[in-house]
Amino acid sequence: MMSISKNNEILEENLVLDWEWLKEEFEILFDSRMGNHTERDKKIANDGLDYFLENTDIGGNIVLFRFLDGIVENIEKKYSILLS
């Protein structure tokens, strides 16, 4: 049986990898066109962030929840035009 700390470590590693993926996807899709986005871009950005949030398992860990909250805050600040 896996220990709780090992499970939390795996969840944290997965969250960091998923965060890096999400950040790279947003950069690839939207950074080159900052300020010149279509309604389709806005839908893609919102759908992508929603998918990330709905499919991210933090296992009830408050530390990972705070980290996830910081991730979302960073994305929302950088891409506020898309996510409004």
Contact map, one row per residue, 1 for C-alpha under 8 A:
111000000000000000000000000000000000000000000000000000000000000000000000000000000000
111101100000000000000000000000000000000000000000000000000000000000000000000000000000
111111100000000000000000000000000000000000000000000000000000000000000000000000000000
011111110000000000000000000000000000000000000000000000000000000000000000000000000000
001111111000000000000000000000000000000000000000000000000000000000000000000000000000
011111111100000000000000000000000000000000000000000000000000000000000000000000000000
011111111110000000000000000000000000000000000000000000000000000000000000000000000000
000111111111000000000000000000000000000000000000000000000010100000000000000000000000
000011111111100000000000000000000000000000000000000000000000000000000000000000000000
000001111111110000000000000000000000000000000000000000000000000000000000000000000000
000000111111111000000000000000000000000000000000000000001110000000000000000000000000
000000011111111100000000000000000000000000000000000000000100000100000000000000000000
000000001111111110000000000000000000000000000000000000000000000000000000000000000000
000000000111111111000000000000000000000000000000000000000000000000000000000000000000
000000000011111111100000000000000000000000000000000000011100000000010000000000000000
000000000001111111110000000000000000000000000000000000000000000000000000000000000000
000000000000111111111000000000000000000000000000000000000000000000000000000000000000
000000000000011111111100000000000000000000000000000100000000000000000000000000000000
000000000000001111111110000000000000000000000000000000000000000000000010000000000000
000000000000000111111111000000000000000000000000000000000000000000000000000000000000
000000000000000011111111100000000000000000000000000000000000000000000000000000000000
000000000000000001111111110000000000000000000001100100000000000000000000000000000000
000000000000000000111111111000000000000000000000000000000000000000000000001000000000
000000000000000000011111111100000000000000000000000000000000000000000000000000000000
000000000000000000001111111110000000000000000000000000000000000000000000000000000000
000000000000000000000111111111100000000000001000000000000000000000000000000000000000
000000000000000000000011111111110000000000000000000000000000000000000000000000000000
000000000000000000000001111111110000000000000000000000000000000000000000000000000000
000000000000000000000000111111110000000000000000000000000000000000000000000000000000
000000000000000000000000011111111100100010000000000000000000000000000000000000000000
000000000000000000000000011111111100000000000000000000000000000000000000000000000000
000000000000000000000000001111111100000000000000000000000000000000000000000000000000
000000000000000000000000000001111111100000000000000000000000000000000000000000000000
000000000000000000000000000001111111100000000000000000000000000000000000000000000000
000000000000000000000000000000001111100000000000000000000000000000000000000000001000
000000000000000000000000000000001111110000000000000000000000000000000000000000000000
000000000000000000000000000001001111111111000000000000000000000000000000000000000100
000000000000000000000000000000000001111111000000000000000000000000000000000000000000
000000000000000000000000000000000000111111100000000000000000000000000000000000000000
000000000000000000000000000000000000111111110000000000000000000000000000000000000000
000000000000000000000000000001000000111111111000000000000000000000000000000000000100
000000000000000000000000000000000000111111111100000000000000000000000000000000000110
000000000000000000000000000000000000001111111110000000000000000000000000000000000000
000000000000000000000000000000000000000111111111000000000000000000000000000000000000
000000000000000000000000010000000000000011111111100000000000000000000000000000000110
000000000000000000000000000000000000000001111111110000000000000000000000000000000110
000000000000000000000000000000000000000000111111111000000000000000000000000000000000
000000000000000000000100000000000000000000011111111100000000000000000000000000000000
000000000000000000000100000000000000000000001111111110000000000000000000000000000000
000000000000000000000000000000000000000000000111111111000000000000000000000000000000
000000000000000000000000000000000000000000000011111111100000000000000000000000000000
000000000000000001000100000000000000000000000001111111110000000000000000000000000000
000000000000000000000000000000000000000000000000111111110000000000000000000000000000
000000000000000000000000000000000000000000000000011111110000000000000000000000000000
000000000000000000000000000000000000000000000000001111111000000000000000000000000000
000000000000001000000000000000000000000000000000000111111100000000000000000000000000
000000000010001000000000000000000000000000000000000000111110000000000000000000000000
000000000011001000000000000000000000000000000000000000011111100110000000000000000000
000000010010000000000000000000000000000000000000000000001111100000000000000000000000
000000000000000000000000000000000000000000000000000000000111110010000000000000000000
000000010000000000000000000000000000000000000000000000000111111110000000000000000000
000000000000000000000000000000000000000000000000000000000001111111000000000000000000
000000000000000000000000000000000000000000000000000000000000111111100000000000000000
000000000001000000000000000000000000000000000000000000000100111111110000000000000000
000000000000000000000000000000000000000000000000000000000101111111111000000000000000
000000000000000000000000000000000000000000000000000000000000011111111100000000000000
000000000000000000000000000000000000000000000000000000000000001111111110000000000000
000000000000001000000000000000000000000000000000000000000000000111111111000000000000
000000000000000000000000000000000000000000000000000000000000000011111111100000000000
000000000000000000000000000000000000000000000000000000000000000001111111110000000000
000000000000000000100000000000000000000000000000000000000000000000111111111000000000
000000000000000000000000000000000000000000000000000000000000000000011111111100000000
000000000000000000000000000000000000000000000000000000000000000000001111111110000000
000000000000000000000000000000000000000000000000000000000000000000000111111111000000
000000000000000000000010000000000000000000000000000000000000000000000011111111110000
000000000000000000000000000000000000000000000000000000000000000000000001111111110010
000000000000000000000000000000000000000000000000000000000000000000000000111111110000
000000000000000000000000000000000000000000000000000000000000000000000000011111110000
000000000000000000000000000000000000000000000000000000000000000000000000001111111110
000000000000000000000000000000000000000000000000000000000000000000000000001111111111
000000000000000000000000000000000010000000000000000000000000000000000000000000111111
000000000000000000000000000000000000100011001100000000000000000000000000000000111111
000000000000000000000000000000000000000001001100000000000000000000000000000100111111
000000000000000000000000000000000000000000000000000000000000000000000000000000011111
